[in-house]
Amino acid sequence: MEPLKFLSDDEVKAMHEATLKIMSEVGIIWTHKPSLDILLQAGCSMKDNRVLIPPDLVMDSVAKANKRPKIRGRNGTVNELGGGNLFFHNLGGARDVFDARTGTHHAATHEDCINATRVLDALPNCNNVTPFFTPPDVANEMMALYMFRHTLSHTTKPVQGPGIQFGHEVKYAVEMAAVLGIQPHEITLSLSPVSPLTMHDVAAQAIMDMANAGVIHANLPAPTGGATSPMTITGSLVQQSAETLAPLVLAQIMNPGSGVVYCGRLGLLEPRTGLIWGGVELGMSSAATVQLGHYYGFAVNVYGFSTNAHTLDAQNAFERGLNASLPALAGADELSGIGEMEAGVMGSFAQMVLDNELAKSVHRQRQGMSADAEHLAVEIIGNVMDSNRNYLASKHTLKHLRAGEMALTKLAERNSWDTWEEKMGRKQMADHATDEAERILREHVVPPLEPAQEAELDKILAAAERETVKKK
């Protein structure tokens, strides 16, 4: 199925040209001298405290980047990004857990961090795992490394992320991945510039360390339309693109050909509450981000499952269904947000299971329909009419059921009212998802690491903690 276009080719080109104008005439706040020296030597200039990046340097950097990076899990699974497949992964960095059984929420515990990874490992439509919850009582400088270390132990899938803030995190994340035999160019790390158009010193150093290590850059600008970027969607997307491409330029100067995933996390301001809005505009902005990223030839990772809802309610289903479908139909390479609730502040094990089902339906949407002779089935229709039989007995029916003509759900209600009431106990989809999440946590076993690998990961984490304590 051809990707749907939410913007015309001329509109995408206009956004590209506006991005180059922002980078070359408005500039990026950048004060980190070691990285500035590299940029200035490559042809950039300064305007007060902002670096101006010329269009030719931007496009030369885009041309050099590896736009089809591959990430690998410890079970050997390799996901090639940008090859035409759609991959799904979960929200990263949620603070709170929604308990679907009781309808309450609580701050994430260490056990929740582990259990989230185990559930995601079991879900067939979650392709990559990002460290989900932020554990309590962990210093900010150690947060990403702690999450990464414990995610590696509890999934065999490729690990996406984590988002980092500091250069030392790159070194230790690479060392941890190496314990599992995963090379730097097979892992992604991400960093969020500060909107609008600001690259703080610690972030600039982290970009340099990422480039030197050779990891895949999946940087995550997260402007808020109406607060830290323009209220208009396309205006915010242009700023977001400049925030995406600026660190790419530095990385490609330092390490030409290193892997890049073009990402965007634009949200719009809800003017009545001051919070980030998860309505249909989020899906529209994600779809437009896909088009702009594909203009440059990159694999694109955007929000998919996103909502402001606090429970597994109608708003939740309404918002995440729209926000997943629009960028998927636009041709997204990765959709983020499995398990996400409350605009990323909260997550739920039941929500993860529900999103696994939604991902299956989104794949079916992207598959589209065929009008070849086999699917038009004129001969089959004739045979049924001539034999006075029905289609249930036809091999054609079974063949296309097996081929995925229908995305059969395990969770949605498909019975009559009487059966639903008498045999199913009026359980709804969220109830089935809660049951399934609890079953996974009881039964799913992740192949363990070797004891020596666990010990080595602990050793690396301890070394990282000593370094951050020493720096303080």
Secondary structure, DSSP 8 states (H G I E B T S, - for coil): -----SS-HHHHHHHHHHHHHIIIII-EEE--HHHHHHHHHTT-EEETTEEE--HHHHHHHHHHSBSS-EEE-TTS-EEETTSS--EEEE---B-EEEETTTTEEEE--HHHHHHHHHHHHH-TT--BB---B--TT--HHHHHHHHHHHHHHH--S-B---B--SHHHHHHHHHHHHHTT--GGG-EEB---BTTTEE-HHHHHHHHHHHHHT-EE------EETTTB-SSHHHHHHHHHHHHHHHHHHHHHHSTT-BB-EEE--EEE-TTTSSEE-SHHHHHHHHHHHHHHHHTT--EEEE-S----SSSSHHHHHHHHHHHHHHHHTT-SEEEEETEEGGGTEE-HHHHHHHHHHHHHHHHHHH----SHHHH-HHHHHHHHHHT--GGG-HHHHHHHHTTSS---SSS--S-HHHHHHTSTT--HHHHHHHHHHHHHHH-------HHHHHHHHHHHHHHHHHHHHH-
